[in-house]
Amino acid sequence: MNSKNDVFAILERHLPDYLLTNYTNGRLNPEKNKLYGFALTEIDPARYHQYSYLNEFDGYVARDADQEKQKTYSDGGNCYQLKDKELCMQEGVYTFFAIIFFGCLYEGQWYILKELRFYGTLISKPAVLDELTADITSDTIFNSTIYRPVAEYYSFGKSAEKRSIEFLEFLRLPELVAYNKKEEKQALLAAHKAYLELSVFKPFMDRLRADNFETFNKFNILHGWNLLLIFSSSRNYVLMPVVVVNGKKERRLYYFFWHENEKKMYRWNYFGLKNLSEKYHYANEIIEDLSKICYWNSEDYLGSTCTLDDENFWNGYVLTRDNGHYRYLEPMKFDRL
């Protein structure tokens, strides 16, 4: 088989068939552990609804489209907003779209990253094909950063981005592999967190407030009602920092700890209780505590896809025992949920 067909044979085993309907071309590198390919579709404005599967892409790039035709004006022409992709397809502002595929074979498994790109009326189909095919014929495509280790990304001084903290555990991996693994981890954490919120933490907080109203009068959640949960790497230990307001309007930072294996809730009292000011954002207080005993030294860790992967933290500062009893864990009054 030629390289084009080799790439298709890999893609069809890892992607839904509708993404490959108009597969056009592709190429493997000589070592056959990287791939690049694309599917180019000419848009039928009357049937724009058939492209609803494009909504699974987080974003897209638009090229060679009339800028004015992408705008919708209001307030007598003084204000405008950009039309969404559906309207641009329906009105013929976008005439083609390409799905670009980047792939990498890592530890015996193919990881595929997809990019969505629209083209407008200012470019012809042959010119679009020339642009996309240039990467097929070029030897430089496989040297792009997407195929290279994330550590190189950091070496360029871009580590200040919040997303970069979520990539720290994947430094040795090619960027597209790291991105896939981060997305997988995010989905797993989101599902597990949603389950624990509904089955454990929300019932626990409701009952705690009902049974001890003067002490637990109100909970101030860092991100609205989106509980802040800090997971161990195996997700069997979960720490929930939360500010509690008592009947005297005093605000204190509590840490509740869920032991998944024991099915028990504890209060983690390593730092004790401290009074806080009236402000509602207390991320810095949490990091001020945690940074003293683990590597979490930035607020960007909070609410990210990062797990606290530090066995010394969990075993040395949370689960330490004296004479068979936890040193820093205080069982709650009702600890079985």
Phi and psi in degrees as GROMACS dihedral restraints (atoms count N, CA, C in turn):
[ dihedral_restraints ]
;  ai    aj    ak    al  type     phi  dphi    fc
    3     4     5     6     1   -84.6    20    10
    4     5     6     7     1   172.8    20    10
    6     7     8     9     1   -62.1    20    10
    7     8     9    10     1   -37.4    20    10
    9    10    11    12     1   -57.8    20    10
   10    11    12    13     1   -47.5    20    10
   12    13    14    15     1   -71.7    20    10
   13    14    15    16     1   -33.0    20    10
   15    16    17    18     1   -60.7    20    10
   16    17    18    19     1   -44.1    20    10
   18    19    20    21     1   -63.7    20    10
   19    20    21    22     1   -44.4    20    10
   21    22    23    24     1   -61.1    20    10
   22    23    24    25     1   -41.1    20    10
   24    25    26    27     1   -60.8    20    10
   25    26    27    28     1   -33.0    20    10
   27    28    29    30     1   -76.0    20    10
   28    29    30    31     1   -46.6    20    10
   30    31    32    33     1   -62.4    20    10
   31    32    33    34     1   -41.0    20    10
   33    34    35    36     1   -67.1    20    10
   34    35    36    37     1   -17.7    20    10
   36    37    38    39     1   -87.9    20    10
   37    38    39    40     1   -10.2    20    10
   39    40    41    42     1  -124.5    20    10
   40    41    42    43     1    -6.2    20    10
   42    43    44    45     1  -131.8    20    10
   43    44    45    46     1   155.8    20    10
   45    46    47    48     1   -63.0    20    10
   46    47    48    49     1   147.3    20    10
   48    49    50    51     1   -64.3    20    10
   49    50    51    52     1   -28.3    20    10
   51    52    53    54     1   -66.2    20    10
   52    53    54    55     1   -23.9    20    10
   54    55    56    57     1   -74.4    20    10
   55    56    57    58     1   -16.8    20    10
   57    58    59    60     1  -109.8    20    10
   58    59    60    61     1    11.5    20    10
   60    61    62    63     1   -53.4    20    10
   61    62    63    64     1   -43.7    20    10
   63    64    65    66     1  -114.0    20    10
   64    65    66    67     1    39.1    20    10
   66    67    68    69     1   -53.7    20    10
   67    68    69    70     1   131.7    20    10
   69    70    71    72     1  -112.8    20    10
   70    71    72    73     1   -48.6    20    10
   72    73    74    75     1  -162.3    20    10
   73    74    75    76     1   163.7    20    10
   75    76    77    78     1  -169.9    20    10
   76    77    78    79     1   168.2    20    10
   78    79    80    81     1  -153.0    20    10
   79    80    81    82     1   142.4    20    10
   81    82    83    84     1  -100.9    20    10
   82    83    84    85     1   149.9    20    10
   84    85    86    87     1   -74.5    20    10
   85    86    87    88     1   166.0    20    10
   87    88    89    90     1   -56.6    20    10
   88    89    90    91     1   -32.4    20    10
   90    91    92    93     1   -80.3    20    10
   91    92    93    94     1    -7.7    20    10
   93    94    95    96     1    59.3    20    10
   94    95    96    97     1    35.1    20    10
   96    97    98    99     1  -122.8    20    10
   97    98    99   100     1     8.3    20    10
   99   100   101   102     1  -139.2    20    10
  100   101   102   103     1   145.4    20    10
  102   103   104   105     1  -137.3    20    10
  103   104   105   106     1   156.1    20    10
  105   106   107   108     1  -142.8    20    10
  106   107   108   109     1   137.3    20    10
  108   109   110   111     1  -162.1    20    10
  109   110   111   112     1   175.0    20    10
  111   112   113   114     1  -155.5    20    10
  112   113   114   115     1   155.1    20    10
  114   115   116   117     1  -122.8    20    10
  115   116   117   118     1   121.2    20    10
  117   118   119   120     1  -108.3    20    10
  118   119   120   121     1   127.4    20    10
  120   121   122   123     1  -121.7    20    10
  121   122   123   124     1   131.2    20    10
  123   124   125   126     1   -86.5    20    10
  124   125   126   127     1   124.7    20    10
  126   127   128   129     1   -79.1    20    10
  127   128   129   130     1   131.7    20    10
  129   130   131   132     1   -99.2    20    10
  130   131   132   133     1   105.9    20    10
  132   133   134   135     1   -57.4    20    10
  133   134   135   136     1   -32.6    20    10
  135   136   137   138     1   -71.9    20    10
  136   137   138   139     1   -16.3    20    10
  138   139   140   141     1  -124.8    20    10
  139   140   141   142     1    35.4    20    10
  141   142   143   144     1   -59.9    20    10
  142   143   144   145     1   -27.4    20    10
  144   145   146   147     1   -65.4    20    10
  145   146   147   148     1   -19.4    20    10
  147   148   149   150     1   -73.6    20    10
  148   149   150   151     1    -7.8    20    10
  150   151   152   153     1   -99.8    20    10
  151   152   153   154     1    23.5    20    10
  153   154   155   156     1   -60.6    20    10
  154   155   156   157     1   -23.1    20    10
  156   157   158   159     1   -64.2    20    10
  157   158   159   160     1   -15.0    20    10
  159   160   161   162     1   -67.9    20    10
  160   161   162   163     1   -13.8    20    10
  162   163   164   165     1   -68.1    20    10
  163   164   165   166     1   -13.4    20    10
  165   166   167   168     1   -75.9    20    10
  166   167   168   169     1   -10.3    20    10
  168   169   170   171     1   -82.5    20    10
  169   170   171   172     1   137.9    20    10
  171   172   173   174     1   -68.8    20    10
  172   173   174   175     1   -29.7    20    10
  174   175   176   177     1  -161.9    20    10
  175   176   177   178     1  -177.2    20    10
  177   178   179   180     1  -157.6    20    10
  178   179   180   181     1   167.0    20    10
  180   181   182   183     1  -116.9    20    10
  181   182   183   184     1   137.4    20    10
  183   184   185   186     1  -114.6    20    10
  184   185   186   187     1   130.3    20    10
  186   187   188   189     1  -128.5    20    10
  187   188   189   190     1   149.1    20    10
  189   190   191   192     1    53.2    20    10
  190   191   192   193     1    39.7    20    10
  192   193   194   195     1  -113.4    20    10
  193   194   195   196     1   146.4    20    10
  195   196   197   198     1   -62.4    20    10
  196   197   198   199     1   116.3    20    10
  198   199   200   201     1   -62.1    20    10
  199   200   201   202     1   -40.0    20    10
  201   202   203   204     1   -65.9    20    10
  202   203   204   205     1   -36.7    20    10
  204   205   206   207     1   -74.2    20    10
  205   206   207   208     1   -10.3    20    10
  207   208   209   210     1   -89.6    20    10
  208   209   210   211     1    -0.2    20    10
  210   211   212   213     1  -109.3    20    10
  211   212   213   214     1   148.6    20    10
  213   214   215   216     1  -118.9    20    10
  214   215   216   217     1   121.1    20    10
  216   217   218   219     1   -94.6    20    10
  217   218   219   220     1   151.3    20    10
  219   220   221   222     1  -144.6    20    10
  220   221   222   223     1   177.4    20    10
  222   223   224   225     1    53.9    20    10
  223   224   225   226     1    48.2    20    10
  225   226   227   228     1    65.2    20    10
  226   227   228   229     1    25.1    20    10
  228   229   230   231     1    90.6    20    10
  229   230   231   232     1     3.1    20    10
  231   232   233   234     1   -83.5    20    10
  232   233   234   235     1   -21.3    20    10
  234   235   236   237     1  -129.0    20    10
  235   236   237   238     1   152.7    20    10
  237   238   239   240     1  -148.4    20    10
  238   239   240   241     1   158.5    20    10
  240   241   242   243     1  -135.0    20    10
  241   242   243   244     1   155.2    20    10
  243   244   245   246     1   -78.2    20    10
  244   245   246   247     1   139.7    20    10
  246   247   248   249     1   -70.3    20    10
  247   248   249   250     1   150.9    20    10
  249   250   251   252     1   -76.5    20    10
  250   251   252   253     1   169.2    20    10
  252   253   254   255     1   -64.6    20    10
  253   254   255   256     1   -33.0    20    10
  255   256   257   258     1   -62.1    20    10
  256   257   258   259     1   -44.0    20    10
  258   259   260   261     1   -69.0    20    10
  259   260   261   262     1   -37.9    20    10
  261   262   263   264     1   -65.2    20    10
  262   263   264   265     1   -34.9    20    10
  264   265   266   267     1   -71.4    20    10
  265   266   267   268     1   -42.8    20    10
  267   268   269   270     1   -63.1    20    10
  268   269   270   271     1   -37.4    20    10
  270   271   272   273     1   -89.3    20    10
  271   272   273   274     1    -1.4    20    10
  273   274   275   276     1    79.8    20    10
  274   275   276   277     1    12.7    20    10
  276   277   278   279     1   -67.8    20    10
  277   278   279   280     1   -39.9    20    10
  279   280   281   282     1  -101.3    20    10
  280   281   282   283     1   130.0    20    10
  282   283   284   285     1  -109.5    20    10
  283   284   285   286     1   -22.3    20    10
  285   286   287   288     1  -140.1    20    10
  286   287   288   289     1   154.9    20    10
  288   289   290   291     1  -137.3    20    10
  289   290   291   292     1   146.8    20    10
  291   292   293   294     1  -122.4    20    10
  292   293   294   295     1   136.7    20    10
  294   295   296   297     1  -104.2    20    10
  295   296   297   298     1   117.6    20    10
  297   298   299   300     1   -97.2    20    10
  298   299   300   301     1   134.8    20    10
  300   301   302   303     1  -114.5    20    10
  301   302   303   304     1   127.6    20    10
  303   304   305   306     1  -118.3    20    10
  304   305   306   307     1   130.8    20    10
  306   307   308   309     1  -135.0    20    10
  307   308   309   310     1   151.1    20    10
  309   310   311   312     1  -144.3    20    10
  310   311   312   313     1   132.7    20    10
  312   313   314   315     1   -90.5    20    10
  313   314   315   316     1   115.5    20    10
  315   316   317   318     1  -132.6    20    10
  316   317   318   319     1   122.1    20    10
  318   319   320   321     1    50.8    20    10
  319   320   321   322     1    44.5    20    10
  321   322   323   324     1    79.8    20    10
  322   323   324   325     1     6.0    20    10
  324   325   326   327     1  -128.6    20    10
  325   326   327   328     1   139.0    20    10
  327   328   329   330     1   -85.3    20    10
  328   329   330   331     1   131.9    20    10
  330   331   332   333     1  -115.3    20    10
  331   332   333   334     1   128.3    20    10
  333   334   335   336     1  -118.1    20    10
  334   335   336   337     1   133.9    20    10
  336   337   338   339     1  -117.6    20    10
  337   338   339   340     1   137.6    20    10
  339   340   341   342     1  -116.7    20    10
  340   341   342   343     1   144.1    20    10
  342   343   344   345     1  -129.7    20    10
  343   344   345   346     1   136.9    20    10
  345   346   347   348     1  -105.2    20    10
  346   347   348   349     1   130.3    20    10
  348   349   350   351     1  -135.4    20    10
  349   350   351   352     1   126.3    20    10
  351   352   353   354     1  -101.3    20    10
  352   353   354   355     1   149.7    20    10
  354   355   356   357     1  -126.4    20    10
  355   356   357   358     1   142.7    20    10
  357   358   359   360     1  -103.1    20    10
  358   359   360   361     1  -164.1    20    10
  360   361   362   363     1   -76.2    20    10
  361   362   363   364     1    -7.5    20    10
  363   364   365   366     1   -86.6    20    10
  364   365   366   367     1     7.8    20    10
  366   367   368   369     1  -141.7    20    10
  367   368   369   370     1   143.7    20    10
  369   370   371   372     1   -87.2    20    10
  370   371   372   373     1   164.1    20    10
  372   373   374   375     1   -61.8    20    10
  373   374   375   376     1   -44.5    20    10
  375   376   377   378     1   -58.6    20    10
  376   377   378   379     1   -36.4    20    10
  378   379   380   381     1   -69.2    20    10
  379   380   381   382     1   -37.6    20    10
  381   382   383   384     1   -62.1    20    10
  382   383   384   385     1   -46.7    20    10
  384   385   386   387     1   -61.6    20    10
  385   386   387   388     1   -39.3    20    10
  387   388   389   390     1   -62.2    20    10
  388   389   390   391     1   -42.3    20    10
  390   391   392   393     1   -63.4    20    10
  391   392   393   394     1   -46.9    20    10
  393   394   395   396     1   -71.7    20    10
  394   395   396   397     1   -34.9    20    10
  396   397   398   399     1   -75.5    20    10
  397   398   399   400     1   -21.5    20    10
  399   400   401   402     1   -57.8    20    10
  400   401   402   403     1   -35.5    20    10
  402   403   404   405     1   -74.7    20    10
  403   404   405   406     1   -21.7    20    10
  405   406   407   408     1   -71.2    20    10
  406   407   408   409     1   -41.5    20    10
  408   409   410   411     1   -86.4    20    10
  409   410   411   412     1   -14.8    20    10
  411   412   413   414     1   -86.2    20    10
  412   413   414   415     1   146.1    20    10
  414   415   416   417     1   -88.0    20    10
  415   416   417   418     1    -3.7    20    10
  417   418   419   420     1   -88.4    20    10
  418   419   420   421     1   -17.9    20    10
  420   421   422   423     1   -57.2    20    10
  421   422   423   424     1   -38.7    20    10
  423   424   425   426     1   -80.2    20    10
  424   425   426   427     1     0.4    20    10
  426   427   428   429     1   -98.7    20    10
  427   428   429   430     1    -0.1    20    10
  429   430   431   432     1   -67.8    20    10
  430   431   432   433     1   158.4    20    10
  432   433   434   435     1   -61.6    20    10
  433   434   435   436     1   -24.5    20    10
  435   436   437   438     1   -64.0    20    10
  436   437   438   439     1   -24.2    20    10
  438   439   440   441     1   -95.6    20    10
  439   440   441   442     1    -4.2    20    10
  441   442   443   444     1  -103.1    20    10
  442   443   444   445     1   161.0    20    10
  444   445   446   447     1   -58.8    20    10
  445   446   447   448     1   145.0    20    10
  447   448   449   450     1   -60.4    20    10
  448   449   450   451     1   -29.4    20    10
  450   451   452   453     1   -55.6    20    10
  451   452   453   454     1   -32.9    20    10
  453   454   455   456     1   -69.0    20    10
  454   455   456   457     1   -32.9    20    10
  456   457   458   459     1   -60.4    20    10
  457   458   459   460     1   -42.0    20    10
  459   460   461   462     1   -67.5    20    10
  460   461   462   463     1   -33.7    20    10
  462   463   464   465     1   -66.6    20    10
  463   464   465   466     1   -14.9    20    10
  465   466   467   468     1   -89.2    20    10
  466   467   468   469     1     7.2    20    10
  468   469   470   471     1    77.7    20    10
  469   470   471   472     1    27.3    20    10
  471   472   473   474     1  -105.7    20    10
  472   473   474   475     1    14.9    20    10
  474   475   476   477     1   -74.3    20    10
  475   476   477   478     1    -1.0    20    10
  477   478   479   480     1   -74.7    20    10
  478   479   480   481     1   -18.1    20    10
  480   481   482   483     1   -65.8    20    10
  481   482   483   484     1   144.1    20    10
  483   484   485   486     1   -60.3    20    10
  484   485   486   487     1   -38.7    20    10
  486   487   488   489     1   -59.9    20    10
  487   488   489   490     1   -24.6    20    10
  489   490   491   492     1   -66.9    20    10
  490   491   492   493     1   -33.9    20    10
  492   493   494   495     1   -60.7    20    10
  493   494   495   496     1   -35.2    20    10
  495   496   497   498     1   -72.5    20    10
  496   497   498   499     1   -11.9    20    10
  498   499   500   501     1  -100.8    20    10
  499   500   501   502     1    -1.4    20    10
  501   502   503   504     1   -58.7    20    10
  502   503   504   505     1   -36.6    20    10
  504   505   506   507     1   -75.7    20    10
  505   506   507   508     1    -8.0    20    10
  507   508   509   510     1  -113.9    20    10
  508   509   510   511     1    24.5    20    10
  510   511   512   513     1   -57.4    20    10
  511   512   513   514     1   -34.8    20    10
  513   514   515   516     1   -81.7    20    10
  514   515   516   517     1   -11.7    20    10
  516   517   518   519     1   -86.6    20    10
  517   518   519   520     1   151.6    20    10
  519   520   521   522     1   -58.3    20    10
  520   521   522   523     1   146.7    20    10
  522   523   524   525     1   -56.0    20    10
  523   524   525   526     1   -42.5    20    10
  525   526   527   528     1   -69.9    20    10
  526   527   528   529     1   -30.4    20    10
  528   529   530   531     1   -68.9    20    10
  529   530   531   532     1   -44.1    20    10
  531   532   533   534     1   -60.3    20    10
  532   533   534   535     1   -41.9    20    10
  534   535   536   537     1   -62.1    20    10
  535   536   537   538     1   -45.0    20    10
  537   538   539   540     1   -62.0    20    10
  538   539   540   541     1   -44.2    20    10
  540   541   542   543     1   -66.7    20    10
  541   542   543   544     1   -36.6    20    10
  543   544   545   546     1   -64.9    20    10
  544   545   546   547     1   -41.4    20    10
  546   547   548   549     1   -64.4    20    10
  547   548   549   550     1   -40.8    20    10
  549   550   551   552     1   -62.5    20    10
  550   551   552   553     1   -44.0    20    10
  552   553   554   555     1   -65.0    20    10
  553   554   555   556     1   -40.7    20    10
  555   556   557   558     1   -61.1    20    10
  556   557   558   559     1   -43.1    20    10
  558   559   560   561     1   -64.7    20    10
  559   560   561   562     1   -42.9    20    10
  561   562   563   564     1   -64.6    20    10
  562   563   564   565     1   -44.7    20    10
  564   565   566   567     1   -64.1    20    10
  565   566   567   568     1   -41.0    20    10
  567   568   569   570     1   -62.5    20    10
  568   569   570   571     1   -43.0    20    10
  570   571   572   573     1   -66.3    20    10
  571   572   573   574     1   -43.8    20    10
  573   574   575   576     1   -67.1    20    10
  574   575   576   577     1   -39.5    20    10
  576   577   578   579     1   -65.5    20    10
  577   578   579   580     1   -43.7    20    10
  579   580   581   582     1   -59.9    20    10
  580   581   582   583     1   -40.9    20    10
  582   583   584   585     1   -64.5    20    10
  583   584   585   586     1   -46.7    20    10
  585   586   587   588     1   -67.0    20    10
  586   587   588   589     1   -37.1    20    10
  588   589   590   591     1   -59.2    20    10
  589   590   591   592     1   -45.9    20    10
  591   592   593   594     1   -76.6    20    10
  592   593   594   595     1   -38.0    20    10
  594   595   596   597     1   -94.1    20    10
  595   596   597   598     1   -22.8    20    10
  597   598   599   600     1  -123.4    20    10
  598   599   600   601     1   -64.0    20    10
  600   601   602   603     1   -72.4    20    10
  601   602   603   604     1   -42.7    20    10
  603   604   605   606     1   -64.6    20    10
  604   605   606   607     1   -48.3    20    10
  606   607   608   609     1   -60.8    20    10
  607   608   609   610     1   -38.6    20    10
  609   610   611   612     1   -61.0    20    10
  610   611   612   613     1   -47.5    20    10
  612   613   614   615     1   -66.2    20    10
  613   614   615   616     1   -39.8    20    10
  615   616   617   618     1   -61.6    20    10
  616   617   618   619     1   -44.2    20    10
  618   619   620   621     1   -71.6    20    10
  619   620   621   622     1   -39.0    20    10
  621   622   623   624     1   -59.6    20    10
  622   623   624   625     1   -43.1    20    10
  624   625   626   627     1   -67.9    20    10
  625   626   627   628     1   -42.3    20    10
  627   628   629   630     1   -65.8    20    10
  628   629   630   631     1   -39.8    20    10
  630   631   632   633     1   -85.3    20    10
  631   632   633   634     1   -21.5    20    10
  633   634   635   636     1  -136.0    20    10
  634   635   636   637     1    58.2    20    10
  636   637   638   639     1   -63.2    20    10
  637   638   639   640     1   -35.1    20    10
  639   640   641   642     1   -70.3    20    10
  640   641   642   643     1   -30.9    20    10
  642   643   644   645     1   -88.0    20    10
  643   644   645   646     1   -39.0    20    10
  645   646   647   648     1  -118.2    20    10
  646   647   648   649     1    65.2    20    10
  648   649   650   651     1   -70.9    20    10
  649   650   651   652     1   -36.6    20    10
  651   652   653   654     1  -155.8    20    10
  652   653   654   655     1   144.0    20    10
  654   655   656   657     1  -107.7    20    10
  655   656   657   658     1   127.5    20    10
  657   658   659   660     1  -100.1    20    10
  658   659   660   661     1   107.2    20    10
  660   661   662   663     1   -85.4    20    10
  661   662   663   664     1   138.4    20    10
  663   664   665   666     1   -60.4    20    10
  664   665   666   667     1   -42.1    20    10
  666   667   668   669     1  -120.1    20    10
  667   668   669   670     1    68.2    20    10
  669   670   671   672     1    66.7    20    10
  670   671   672   673     1  -124.7    20    10
  672   673   674   675     1  -103.7    20    10
  673   674   675   676     1    12.5    20    10
  675   676   677   678     1   -87.4    20    10
  676   677   678   679     1    95.6    20    10
  678   679   680   681     1   -57.1    20    10
  679   680   681   682     1   142.5    20    10
  681   682   683   684     1   -89.8    20    10
  682   683   684   685     1   112.2    20    10
  684   685   686   687     1  -118.7    20    10
  685   686   687   688     1   131.7    20    10
  687   688   689   690     1  -110.5    20    10
  688   689   690   691     1   117.2    20    10
  690   691   692   693     1  -100.8    20    10
  691   692   693   694     1   148.5    20    10
  693   694   695   696     1   -75.7    20    10
  694   695   696   697     1   169.4    20    10
  696   697   698   699     1   -61.6    20    10
  697   698   699   700     1   -33.4    20    10
  699   700   701   702     1   -90.0    20    10
  700   701   702   703     1    -3.2    20    10
  702   703   704   705     1    65.3    20    10
  703   704   705   706     1    16.9    20    10
  705   706   707   708     1   -90.3    20    10
  706   707   708   709     1   -11.5    20    10
  708   709   710   711     1  -120.3    20    10
  709   710   711   712     1   134.8    20    10
  711   712   713   714     1  -137.0    20    10
  712   713   714   715     1   127.9    20    10
  714   715   716   717     1  -111.0    20    10
  715   716   717   718     1   130.4    20    10
  717   718   719   720     1  -119.9    20    10
  718   719   720   721     1   104.4    20    10
  720   721   722   723     1   -79.7    20    10
  721   722   723   724     1   136.2    20    10
  723   724   725   726     1  -156.4    20    10
  724   725   726   727     1   144.1    20    10
  726   727   728   729     1   -89.4    20    10
  727   728   729   730     1   130.3    20    10
  729   730   731   732     1  -111.7    20    10
  730   731   732   733     1   133.6    20    10
  732   733   734   735     1  -104.6    20    10
  733   734   735   736     1   125.7    20    10
  735   736   737   738     1   -93.4    20    10
  736   737   738   739     1  -175.7    20    10
  738   739   740   741     1   -65.0    20    10
  739   740   741   742     1   -20.4    20    10
  741   742   743   744     1   -91.2    20    10
  742   743   744   745     1     8.7    20    10
  744   745   746   747     1    68.6    20    10
  745   746   747   748     1    19.0    20    10
  747   748   749   750     1   -82.1    20    10
  748   749   750   751     1   137.7    20    10
  750   751   752   753     1  -110.1    20    10
  751   752   753   754     1   124.8    20    10
  753   754   755   756     1  -134.0    20    10
  754   755   756   757     1   144.4    20    10
  756   757   758   759     1   -88.9    20    10
  757   758   759   760     1   118.8    20    10
  759   760   761   762     1  -108.2    20    10
  760   761   762   763     1   152.0    20    10
  762   763   764   765     1  -122.6    20    10
  763   764   765   766     1   116.6    20    10
  765   766   767   768     1  -102.7    20    10
  766   767   768   769     1   141.2    20    10
  768   769   770   771     1  -123.9    20    10
  769   770   771   772     1   124.3    20    10
  771   772   773   774     1  -103.3    20    10
  772   773   774   775     1   121.7    20    10
  774   775   776   777     1   -98.4    20    10
  775   776   777   778     1   103.8    20    10
  777   778   779   780     1   -63.6    20    10
  778   779   780   781     1   -39.6    20    10
  780   781   782   783     1   -66.9    20    10
  781   782   783   784     1   -37.2    20    10
  783   784   785   786     1   -86.8    20    10
  784   785   786   787     1   -16.4    20    10
  786   787   788   789     1    57.1    20    10
  787   788   789   790     1    45.2    20    10
  789   790   791   792     1  -130.4    20    10
  790   791   792   793     1   150.1    20    10
  792   793   794   795     1  -108.8    20    10
  793   794   795   796     1   136.3    20    10
  795   796   797   798     1  -129.2    20    10
  796   797   798   799     1   162.2    20    10
  798   799   800   801     1  -101.1    20    10
  799   800   801   802     1   123.3    20    10
  801   802   803   804     1   -81.9    20    10
  802   803   804   805     1   116.2    20    10
  804   805   806   807     1  -113.3    20    10
  805   806   807   808     1    23.4    20    10
  807   808   809   810     1   -56.3    20    10
  808   809   810   811     1   -41.5    20    10
  810   811   812   813     1   -94.6    20    10
  811   812   813   814     1    -9.9    20    10
  813   814   815   816     1    71.4    20    10
  814   815   816   817     1  -178.4    20    10
  816   817   818   819     1   -95.8    20    10
  817   818   819   820     1   140.2    20    10
  819   820   821   822     1  -135.3    20    10
  820   821   822   823     1   142.9    20    10
  822   823   824   825     1   -74.4    20    10
  823   824   825   826     1   141.0    20    10
  825   826   827   828     1  -116.8    20    10
  826   827   828   829     1   164.3    20    10
  828   829   830   831     1   -76.5    20    10
  829   830   831   832     1  -175.2    20    10
  831   832   833   834     1   -74.2    20    10
  832   833   834   835     1   -12.9    20    10
  834   835   836   837     1   -65.4    20    10
  835   836   837   838     1   150.8    20    10
  837   838   839   840     1   -94.3    20    10
  838   839   840   841     1   -18.2    20    10
  840   841   842   843     1   -93.7    20    10
  841   842   843   844     1   113.7    20    10
  843   844   845   846     1  -124.0    20    10
  844   845   846   847     1    24.4    20    10
  846   847   848   849     1   -59.9    20    10
  847   848   849   850     1   -38.6    20    10
  849   850   851   852     1   -65.1    20    10
  850   851   852   853     1   -32.3    20    10
  852   853   854   855     1   -67.1    20    10
  853   854   855   856     1   -38.1    20    10
  855   856   857   858     1   -64.8    20    10
  856   857   858   859     1   -47.9    20    10
  858   859   860   861     1   -68.2    20    10
  859   860   861   862     1   -33.6    20    10
  861   862   863   864     1   -59.3    20    10
  862   863   864   865     1   -38.9    20    10
  864   865   866   867     1   -70.6    20    10
  865   866   867   868     1   -56.0    20    10
  867   868   869   870     1   -63.5    20    10
  868   869   870   871     1   -35.6    20    10
  870   871   872   873     1   -65.5    20    10
  871   872   873   874     1   -16.4    20    10
  873   874   875   876     1   -75.1    20    10
  874   875   876   877     1   -21.8    20    10
  876   877   878   879     1  -131.8    20    10
  877   878   879   880     1     2.7    20    10
  879   880   881   882     1  -156.0    20    10
  880   881   882   883     1  -178.5    20    10
  882   883   884   885     1   -83.8    20    10
  883   884   885   886     1    -2.7    20    10
  885   886   887   888     1   -73.0    20    10
  886   887   888   889     1   100.2    20    10
  888   889   890   891     1  -123.1    20    10
  889   890   891   892     1    17.1    20    10
  891   892   893   894     1  -142.8    20    10
  892   893   894   895     1   141.6    20    10
  894   895   896   897     1   -62.3    20    10
  895   896   897   898     1   -19.3    20    10
  897   898   899   900     1   -64.3    20    10
  898   899   900   901     1   -21.1    20    10
  900   901   902   903     1   -66.9    20    10
  901   902   903   904     1   -33.5    20    10
  903   904   905   906     1   -69.6    20    10
  904   905   906   907     1   126.3    20    10
  906   907   908   909     1    78.7    20    10
  907   908   909   910     1     5.8    20    10
  909   910   911   912     1   -91.0    20    10
  910   911   912   913     1  -174.2    20    10
  912   913   914   915     1   -86.0    20    10
  913   914   915   916     1     4.8    20    10
  915   916   917   918     1   -75.0    20    10
  916   917   918   919     1   136.2    20    10
  918   919   920   921     1   -99.3    20    10
  919   920   921   922     1   156.7    20    10
  921   922   923   924     1   -87.5    20    10
  922   923   924   925     1    91.2    20    10
  924   925   926   927     1   -91.3    20    10
  925   926   927   928     1    68.6    20    10
  927   928   929   930     1  -141.1    20    10
  928   929   930   931     1    97.5    20    10
  930   931   932   933     1   -61.8    20    10
  931   932   933   934     1   -32.8    20    10
  933   934   935   936     1   -64.0    20    10
  934   935   936   937     1   -35.6    20    10
  936   937   938   939     1   -64.0    20    10
  937   938   939   940     1   -52.9    20    10
  939   940   941   942     1   -66.9    20    10
  940   941   942   943     1   -44.9    20    10
  942   943   944   945     1   -79.7    20    10
  943   944   945   946     1   -32.7    20    10
  945   946   947   948     1   -91.8    20    10
  946   947   948   949     1   -27.7    20    10
  948   949   950   951     1  -119.8    20    10
  949   950   951   952     1    -9.9    20    10
  951   952   953   954     1  -116.3    20    10
  952   953   954   955     1   -50.8    20    10
  954   955   956   957     1   -99.9    20    10
  955   956   957   958     1     9.8    20    10
  957   958   959   960     1   -57.8    20    10
  958   959   960   961     1   137.1    20    10
  960   961   962   963     1  -117.2    20    10
  961   962   963   964     1   147.4    20    10
  963   964   965   966     1  -126.2    20    10
  964   965   966   967     1   117.5    20    10
  966   967   968   969     1    53.2    20    10
  967   968   969   970     1    41.3    20    10
  969   970   971   972     1    84.0    20    10
  970   971   972   973     1    -1.3    20    10
  972   973   974   975     1  -117.2    20    10
  973   974   975   976     1   145.2    20    10
  975   976   977   978     1   -65.4    20    10
  976   977   978   979     1   134.5    20    10
  978   979   980   981     1   -77.3    20    10
  979   980   981   982     1   -38.9    20    10
  981   982   983   984     1  -114.3    20    10
  982   983   984   985     1     8.9    20    10
  984   985   986   987     1  -115.4    20    10
  985   986   987   988     1   121.3    20    10
  987   988   989   990     1  -105.6    20    10
  988   989   990   991     1   114.4    20    10
  990   991   992   993     1   -59.9    20    10
  991   992   993   994     1   138.4    20    10
  993   994   995   996     1   -75.3    20    10
  994   995   996   997     1   161.9    20    10
  996   997   998   999     1   -55.3    20    10
  997   998   999  1000     1   -42.9    20    10
  999  1000  1001  1002     1  -118.0    20    10
 1000  1001  1002  1003     1   105.0    20    10
 1002  1003  1004  1005     1  -106.7    20    10
 1003  1004  1005  1006     1    -1.8    20    10
 1005  1006  1007  1008     1  -112.5    20    10
 1006  1007  1008  1009     1   121.6    20    10
